[in-house]
């Protein structure tokens, strides 16, 4: 009787999955797309206003954004997953302390990253693969955007917690507000005020501040549990639980960061010995990474939208709803992956042209990179969805393993090995091999999990 009452109080346990999925996934997708827009809008306007070196500079700077994102996801997804699991079990007081701890540590993490970047700015940029021509642009861009890191990390993490509280639309609005400000200010600062790459950086920071203000406005209105001042004091016990379930998403981003750094340095080294030079590969890979972020944002938005559905129903032992939600989400993610694959194969030159003009070698490398490196994109919807699935049901070890497969276990070794045999072309061919292997592994692991999961609801 108590279990029935609990489910009736929360639509996650009773509303049809086919209706719940778009309700939570669409705002999550929009939020993730907006996050991707911060980088893509900068890249487009910098490419048009600054040129190829500006594109290369944002690529060199991108690992720091990925680091900040990893911390936001560690605390945001970890906090939201624990929050929904405890709410599904009826432990409201514990859920309250988990949410408060996540918010409190998000603030501390943002300040920490800002200080770290300010102290070690130039050595970081060099380690991330900057060439002599790119160095000045990258230092200017990162030096300014580091000031927005506390606001960015808070917004990324709070986005998941607000959605877990049952307010996906507000979560989306917080992200959209900052992106709109960034999109308006970018051309104004770059072209009207002639601020160059610094203008793009300041536009990004202002957008991040605006999004974080909306987060602060929401906190006193948290719906499912009240959040008092003492809840925001971090609890070590709850932080460990948050880290356990947020680790998969965090490690996935950290793996991306390490991959970006390795890729930049490999491209710089082997590019010097190719007809392209070092700067063309750095600029092109930056463009492809940002464009791919649109597809990845949609897929991750789907996986994050399913997180409350997975977590609550698994905690409430509604296993049939968990299976159904995964099947729906997996089908949608795969369709989107196929559309992205077709776009990368058919329109690589047109996509590259959006980010500024270049010579024929520039377009030659970009077309080859889009068509070969991104060849297995049609499988790339499964790995992030499945990693998040395991995290959402409390099986963080499997989520972490899947998060590391594409980047650390498959891609980095191949990026280091293949160029020894094929030169810079080896980097290009490493992509589809890593994508194919990680996608097939994700399918196998979720199939095994469904076989282990009880056939009847508890």
C-alpha positions as CSV (number, residue, x, y, z in Angstrom):
1,X,0.0,0.0,0.0
2,X,2.8,2.4,0.9
3,X,4.6,1.6,-2.4
4,X,1.4,2.2,-4.4
5,X,0.9,5.6,-2.7
6,X,4.5,6.5,-3.4
7,X,4.1,5.8,-7.1
8,X,0.8,7.7,-7.3
9,X,2.6,10.8,-5.9
10,X,5.2,10.8,-8.6
11,X,4.4,10.6,-12.4
12,X,7.8,8.9,-13.0
13,X,6.3,5.7,-11.7
14,X,2.8,5.9,-13.3
15,X,2.7,8.1,-16.4
16,X,3.2,6.2,-19.7
17,X,6.9,6.0,-20.7
18,X,6.1,7.2,-24.2
19,X,4.8,10.4,-22.7
20,X,7.4,10.8,-20.1
21,X,10.4,10.4,-22.4
22,X,9.7,13.5,-24.6
23,X,8.6,15.5,-21.5
24,X,12.1,15.0,-19.9
25,X,14.2,14.4,-23.0
26,X,13.3,17.4,-25.1
27,X,14.2,20.0,-22.5
28,X,17.4,18.0,-21.8
29,X,18.2,17.9,-25.5
30,X,17.6,21.7,-25.8
31,X,19.8,22.3,-22.8
32,X,22.6,20.2,-24.2
33,X,22.3,21.9,-27.6
34,X,22.5,25.2,-25.9
35,X,25.7,24.2,-24.1
36,X,27.1,23.1,-27.5
37,X,26.1,26.4,-29.0
38,X,28.4,28.3,-26.6
39,X,31.3,26.6,-28.4
40,X,29.9,26.5,-32.0
41,X,28.8,30.1,-32.1
42,X,32.2,31.2,-30.9
43,X,33.8,29.0,-33.5
44,X,31.7,30.3,-36.3
45,X,32.2,34.0,-35.5
46,X,35.9,33.5,-34.6
47,X,36.4,31.7,-37.9
48,X,34.7,34.5,-39.8
49,X,36.2,37.4,-37.8
50,X,39.7,36.1,-36.8
51,X,40.4,33.2,-39.3
52,X,42.0,29.8,-39.2
53,X,44.3,30.6,-36.3
54,X,41.3,31.6,-34.2
55,X,39.7,28.3,-35.0
56,X,42.9,26.5,-34.0
57,X,43.0,28.5,-30.7
58,X,39.6,27.5,-29.6
59,X,40.5,23.8,-30.4
60,X,43.5,24.2,-28.2
61,X,41.4,25.8,-25.4
62,X,38.7,23.1,-25.6
63,X,40.2,20.7,-23.1
64,X,39.6,23.2,-20.3
65,X,36.0,23.5,-21.2
66,X,35.8,19.7,-21.2
67,X,37.4,19.6,-17.7
68,X,34.8,22.1,-16.4
69,X,32.0,20.0,-18.0
70,X,33.4,16.8,-16.4
71,X,33.1,18.4,-12.9
72,X,29.6,19.7,-13.6
73,X,28.5,16.3,-14.8
74,X,30.2,14.5,-11.9
75,X,28.2,16.5,-9.3
76,X,25.1,17.2,-11.4
77,X,24.4,13.7,-12.8
78,X,25.7,12.0,-9.6
79,X,23.5,14.2,-7.5
80,X,20.5,13.8,-9.7
81,X,20.9,10.0,-10.0
82,X,21.1,9.6,-6.2
83,X,18.3,12.1,-5.7
84,X,15.9,10.2,-8.0
85,X,16.9,6.8,-6.6
86,X,16.2,8.0,-3.0
87,X,13.0,9.7,-4.0
88,X,11.9,6.4,-5.7
89,X,12.6,4.6,-2.4
90,X,10.8,7.2,-0.4
91,X,13.8,8.6,1.4
92,X,13.0,12.3,1.1
93,X,15.4,13.6,3.8
94,X,18.3,11.8,2.3
95,X,17.4,13.1,-1.1
96,X,17.4,16.6,0.3
97,X,20.9,16.4,1.7
98,X,22.2,14.9,-1.5
99,X,20.8,17.8,-3.6
100,X,22.2,20.4,-1.2
101,X,25.7,18.8,-1.1
102,X,25.8,18.7,-4.9
103,X,24.9,22.4,-5.2
104,X,27.5,23.3,-2.5
105,X,30.3,21.4,-4.1
106,X,29.5,22.7,-7.6
107,X,30.3,26.2,-6.3
108,X,33.6,25.2,-4.7
109,X,34.7,23.2,-7.8
110,X,34.1,26.2,-10.1
111,X,36.2,28.5,-8.0
112,X,38.9,25.9,-7.9
113,X,39.1,25.4,-11.6
114,X,39.2,29.2,-12.2
115,X,42.2,29.5,-9.8
116,X,44.0,26.6,-11.4
117,X,43.7,28.0,-14.9
118,X,44.8,31.5,-13.8
119,X,47.9,30.1,-12.1
120,X,49.0,27.7,-14.9
121,X,47.6,29.4,-18.0
122,X,50.6,29.4,-20.3
123,X,52.0,25.9,-19.5
124,X,48.5,24.5,-19.9
125,X,48.1,26.0,-23.4
126,X,51.5,24.7,-24.5
127,X,50.7,21.2,-23.2
128,X,47.4,21.3,-25.1
129,X,49.2,21.5,-28.4
130,X,49.4,25.2,-29.3
131,X,51.8,26.2,-32.1
132,X,53.7,29.4,-32.0
133,X,51.2,31.1,-34.3
134,X,48.2,30.0,-32.2
135,X,49.6,30.6,-28.8
136,X,48.7,34.3,-28.4
137,X,45.1,33.7,-29.5
138,X,44.7,30.8,-27.1
139,X,46.1,32.6,-24.1
140,X,43.7,35.6,-24.7
141,X,40.7,33.3,-25.1
142,X,41.3,31.0,-22.1
143,X,42.5,33.9,-19.9
144,X,39.1,35.5,-20.2
145,X,36.9,32.4,-20.3
146,X,38.5,31.1,-17.1
147,X,36.7,33.8,-15.3
148,X,33.4,32.2,-16.3
149,X,34.3,28.7,-15.1
150,X,32.5,29.0,-11.7
151,X,29.3,30.0,-13.4
152,X,29.6,27.4,-16.2
153,X,30.3,24.5,-13.8
154,X,27.4,25.6,-11.6
155,X,25.0,25.8,-14.5
156,X,26.0,22.5,-16.0
157,X,25.5,20.6,-12.7
158,X,22.4,22.5,-11.6
159,X,20.8,21.7,-15.0
160,X,20.5,18.0,-14.0
161,X,19.4,18.7,-10.4
162,X,16.6,21.0,-11.5
163,X,15.5,18.5,-14.0
164,X,15.5,15.8,-11.3
165,X,13.3,18.0,-9.2
166,X,10.7,17.8,-12.0
167,X,11.4,21.2,-13.7
168,X,12.9,20.2,-17.1
169,X,11.5,23.3,-18.8
170,X,13.1,25.7,-16.3
171,X,16.3,23.8,-16.6
172,X,16.2,24.4,-20.3
173,X,15.3,28.0,-19.9
174,X,18.4,28.6,-17.7
175,X,20.7,27.3,-20.4
176,X,18.9,29.0,-23.3
177,X,19.1,32.4,-21.7
178,X,22.9,32.3,-21.6
179,X,23.2,31.0,-25.1
180,X,20.9,33.7,-26.5
181,X,23.0,36.4,-24.8
182,X,26.2,34.8,-26.1
183,X,24.8,34.6,-29.7
184,X,23.8,38.3,-29.6
185,X,27.0,39.5,-28.0
186,X,29.4,37.5,-30.2
187,X,29.0,39.4,-33.5
188,X,28.6,42.7,-31.6
189,X,31.9,42.4,-29.7
190,X,33.9,40.8,-32.6
191,X,32.7,42.9,-35.5
192,X,31.1,46.1,-34.1
193,X,33.6,46.8,-31.3
194,X,36.5,45.0,-33.1
195,X,37.5,43.0,-30.0
196,X,38.5,39.9,-31.9
197,X,38.9,36.7,-30.1
198,X,38.6,38.5,-26.7
199,X,35.1,39.7,-27.7
200,X,34.0,36.1,-28.2
201,X,35.5,35.1,-24.8
202,X,33.7,38.0,-23.0
203,X,30.4,37.1,-24.7
204,X,30.7,33.5,-23.5
205,X,31.4,34.7,-19.9
206,X,28.4,37.0,-19.8
207,X,26.1,34.3,-21.1
208,X,27.4,31.9,-18.4
209,X,26.7,34.5,-15.7
210,X,23.2,35.0,-16.9
211,X,22.4,31.2,-16.8
212,X,23.9,30.9,-13.3
213,X,21.6,33.8,-12.1
214,X,18.6,31.8,-13.1
215,X,19.9,28.8,-11.1
216,X,20.2,31.0,-8.0
217,X,16.6,32.2,-8.5
218,X,15.4,28.6,-8.6
219,X,17.1,27.3,-5.5
220,X,14.6,28.7,-3.0
221,X,11.8,27.2,-5.1
222,X,13.0,23.6,-5.2
223,X,9.7,21.6,-5.5
224,X,10.0,18.1,-4.2
225,X,12.1,18.8,-1.1
226,X,12.8,22.1,0.7
227,X,16.5,23.2,0.6
228,X,17.7,25.1,3.6
229,X,21.0,26.8,4.2
230,X,22.5,23.9,6.1
231,X,21.7,21.5,3.2
232,X,24.4,23.3,1.1
233,X,27.2,22.4,3.5
234,X,28.9,19.5,1.8
235,X,28.5,16.1,3.5
236,X,31.4,13.7,2.9
237,X,29.1,10.6,3.0
238,X,26.7,12.1,0.4
239,X,29.5,13.4,-1.7
240,X,31.0,9.9,-2.0
241,X,27.6,8.6,-3.2
242,X,27.3,11.5,-5.7
243,X,30.8,10.8,-7.0
244,X,30.1,7.1,-7.4
245,X,27.1,7.6,-9.7
246,X,28.5,10.7,-11.4
247,X,31.9,9.1,-12.1
248,X,30.8,7.5,-15.5
249,X,29.8,10.8,-17.0
250,X,32.8,12.6,-15.5
251,X,35.3,10.0,-16.7
252,X,33.7,10.2,-20.2
253,X,34.5,13.9,-20.3
254,X,38.0,13.5,-18.8
255,X,38.7,10.8,-21.4
256,X,37.6,13.3,-24.0
257,X,39.9,15.9,-22.5
258,X,42.9,13.5,-22.6
259,X,42.0,12.5,-26.1
260,X,41.8,16.1,-27.2
261,X,45.2,16.8,-25.8
262,X,46.8,13.7,-27.3
263,X,45.1,14.4,-30.7
264,X,46.3,18.0,-30.7
265,X,49.9,17.0,-30.0
266,X,49.8,14.1,-32.5
267,X,48.4,16.4,-35.2
268,X,51.0,19.0,-34.4
269,X,53.8,16.4,-34.7
270,X,52.7,14.5,-37.8
271,X,51.2,17.6,-39.4
272,X,54.7,19.1,-39.6
273,X,55.8,16.2,-41.8
274,X,52.7,16.3,-44.1
275,X,51.6,18.6,-46.9
276,X,49.0,20.2,-44.5
277,X,51.4,21.6,-41.9
278,X,50.4,21.7,-38.2
279,X,47.8,24.5,-38.2
280,X,45.4,23.1,-40.8
281,X,44.8,19.8,-38.9
282,X,44.4,21.7,-35.6
283,X,41.8,24.0,-37.1
284,X,39.9,21.3,-38.9
285,X,39.8,18.9,-36.0
286,X,38.5,21.8,-33.8
287,X,35.7,22.4,-36.4
288,X,34.7,18.7,-36.6
289,X,34.7,18.4,-32.8
290,X,32.4,21.3,-32.4
291,X,30.0,20.2,-35.2
292,X,30.0,16.7,-33.7
293,X,29.0,18.3,-30.4
294,X,25.6,19.0,-31.9
295,X,24.9,15.3,-32.5
296,X,26.5,14.3,-29.2
297,X,24.4,17.0,-27.4
298,X,21.2,15.5,-28.8
299,X,22.2,11.9,-27.8
300,X,23.4,13.0,-24.3
301,X,20.2,15.0,-23.9
302,X,18.2,11.9,-24.6
303,X,20.2,9.9,-22.1
304,X,20.0,12.6,-19.5
305,X,16.2,12.9,-20.1
306,X,15.9,9.2,-19.4
307,X,17.9,9.4,-16.2
308,X,15.0,10.2,-13.8
309,X,12.9,7.6,-15.5
310,X,15.5,4.9,-15.2
311,X,16.5,5.9,-11.6
312,X,13.0,6.2,-10.1
313,X,11.5,3.1,-11.7
314,X,14.6,0.9,-10.9
315,X,14.4,2.1,-7.3
316,X,10.7,1.4,-7.3
317,X,11.3,-2.1,-8.9
318,X,9.3,-1.2,-12.0
319,X,11.7,-3.1,-14.3
320,X,9.3,-3.3,-17.3
321,X,9.3,0.5,-17.4
322,X,13.1,0.6,-17.2
323,X,13.4,-1.8,-20.2
324,X,10.8,0.1,-22.2
325,X,12.4,3.5,-21.6
326,X,15.8,2.1,-22.8
327,X,14.3,0.7,-26.0
328,X,12.5,3.9,-26.8
329,X,15.6,6.0,-26.1
330,X,17.9,3.6,-28.0
331,X,15.7,3.7,-31.1
332,X,15.5,7.5,-31.2
333,X,19.3,7.9,-30.6
334,X,20.1,5.5,-33.4
335,X,17.8,7.3,-35.9
336,X,19.5,10.6,-35.0
337,X,23.0,9.0,-35.3
338,X,22.1,7.9,-38.8
339,X,21.0,11.4,-39.8
340,X,24.3,12.8,-38.5
341,X,26.2,10.1,-40.4
342,X,24.6,11.1,-43.6
343,X,25.2,14.8,-43.0
344,X,28.9,14.2,-42.3
345,X,29.3,12.1,-45.5
346,X,27.3,14.3,-47.9
347,X,28.1,17.9,-46.8
348,X,31.6,18.0,-45.3
349,X,32.8,21.0,-47.4
350,X,29.7,23.0,-46.8
351,X,29.9,22.5,-43.1
352,X,33.5,23.5,-43.0
353,X,32.8,26.7,-45.0
354,X,30.5,27.9,-42.2
355,X,33.6,28.4,-40.0
356,X,35.5,30.6,-42.5
357,X,37.4,30.1,-45.7
358,X,40.7,28.3,-46.4
359,X,42.8,27.0,-49.2
360,X,42.2,23.8,-51.1
361,X,44.5,21.8,-48.7
362,X,42.3,23.0,-45.8
363,X,39.1,21.7,-47.5
364,X,40.8,18.5,-48.6
365,X,41.8,17.6,-45.1
366,X,38.4,18.5,-43.7
367,X,36.5,16.4,-46.2
368,X,38.7,13.4,-45.6
369,X,38.4,13.8,-41.8
370,X,34.6,14.1,-41.8
371,X,34.1,11.2,-44.1
372,X,36.6,8.7,-42.6
373,X,37.0,9.7,-38.9
374,X,33.2,10.0,-38.5
375,X,32.3,7.0,-40.5
376,X,30.9,5.0,-37.6
377,X,28.8,7.9,-36.3
378,X,25.6,5.7,-36.8
379,X,26.7,3.6,-33.8
380,X,27.6,6.5,-31.6
381,X,24.2,7.0,-30.0
382,X,24.4,3.8,-28.0
383,X,27.6,4.2,-25.9
384,X,26.6,7.4,-24.0
385,X,23.0,6.2,-23.6
386,X,24.1,2.9,-22.1
387,X,26.8,4.4,-19.9
388,X,24.1,6.7,-18.4
389,X,21.7,3.8,-18.1
390,X,24.1,1.9,-15.8
391,X,24.7,5.1,-13.8
392,X,21.0,5.8,-13.4
393,X,20.3,2.3,-12.0
394,X,23.2,2.6,-9.5
395,X,25.7,0.3,-11.3
396,X,28.4,2.9,-11.6
397,X,31.3,0.5,-12.3
398,X,29.8,-0.6,-15.6
399,X,28.9,3.0,-16.5
400,X,32.5,4.0,-15.9
401,X,33.8,1.2,-18.0
402,X,31.6,2.2,-20.9
403,X,32.5,5.8,-20.5
404,X,36.2,5.0,-20.9
405,X,35.9,2.5,-23.8
406,X,35.8,4.8,-26.9
407,X,38.3,7.4,-25.7
408,X,40.8,5.8,-23.4
409,X,40.6,2.1,-24.1
410,X,40.2,2.3,-27.9
411,X,40.9,5.7,-29.5
412,X,44.0,6.9,-27.7
413,X,46.1,3.7,-28.3
414,X,45.0,3.7,-32.0
415,X,45.8,7.5,-32.4
416,X,49.3,6.8,-31.1
417,X,49.8,3.6,-33.0
418,X,48.2,4.1,-36.5
419,X,50.2,7.3,-37.3
420,X,53.4,5.4,-36.8
421,X,52.3,3.2,-39.8
422,X,50.3,5.8,-41.9
423,X,51.5,9.2,-40.8
424,X,48.7,11.8,-40.2
425,X,46.2,9.6,-42.0
426,X,46.5,7.2,-39.1
427,X,44.7,9.7,-36.9
428,X,41.8,9.7,-39.3
429,X,41.4,5.9,-39.5
430,X,41.6,5.5,-35.7
431,X,38.1,7.1,-35.4
432,X,35.8,4.6,-37.0
433,X,37.6,1.6,-35.4
434,X,37.2,3.1,-31.9
435,X,33.6,4.0,-32.6
436,X,32.7,0.6,-33.9
437,X,34.2,-1.3,-31.1
438,X,32.7,0.9,-28.3
439,X,29.2,0.8,-29.9
440,X,29.2,-3.0,-30.1
441,X,30.4,-3.4,-26.6
442,X,27.6,-1.1,-25.3
443,X,25.0,-3.3,-27.1
444,X,26.5,-6.5,-25.5
445,X,26.6,-5.0,-22.0
446,X,23.0,-3.8,-22.0
447,X,21.8,-7.1,-23.4
448,X,23.5,-8.9,-20.6
449,X,22.0,-6.5,-18.0
450,X,18.5,-7.0,-19.3
451,X,18.9,-10.8,-19.0
452,X,20.0,-10.4,-15.4
453,X,17.2,-7.9,-14.5
454,X,14.1,-9.5,-12.9
455,X,11.4,-10.3,-15.4
456,X,8.6,-9.2,-13.2
457,X,8.1,-6.0,-11.3
458,X,8.7,-5.9,-7.5
